[in-house]
């Protein structure tokens, strides 16, 4: 199935009419991404949505930036504690810098984060820039392993990098079995 056919099929499955010009525009935007990732995103859209936009497809790209709610959930705990470690993207870190100044008013911090993150992700998507995952180690060494392990599990950090960050890091058995998959992701 071609990309054009897959996009049309997704709109049809969702019961949405769309012009040929809109299809061509969406396909043109999506052509810069790996075809397998786009097909995965379209499949998720068919299963998860009732109405489709280009942003919905981009949000579901496996190599794409986390959605704004996931990004906020990742960083929100940092507002109250510098002890916590985090694995985040440049866009998340940038938006957190805006929200950090409003830490005493959680709702305002969240709103500021969401706006700054949405803008940063839109700019990254326009530039077809994939997320670059980075680690910020908090002051609490005991809280690092879980965060780094989760990032390895999600394919956001390579195992080799995790081992450099945590000298005593031993790969959990279930991750060890999936190592060939993890290397292909990283």
Secondary structure, 3 states (H helix, E strand, C coil): CCHHHHHHHHHHHCCCCCCHHHHHHHHHHHCCCCHHHHHHHHHHHHHHCCCCCHHHHHHCCCCCCCCHHHHHHHHHHHHCCCCCCEEEEHHHHHHHHHHHCCCCCHHHHHHHHHHHHHHHHHHHHHCCCCCCEEEECCCCHHHHHHHHHHHHHCCCCCHHHHHHHCCCCCCCHHHHHCHHHHHHHC
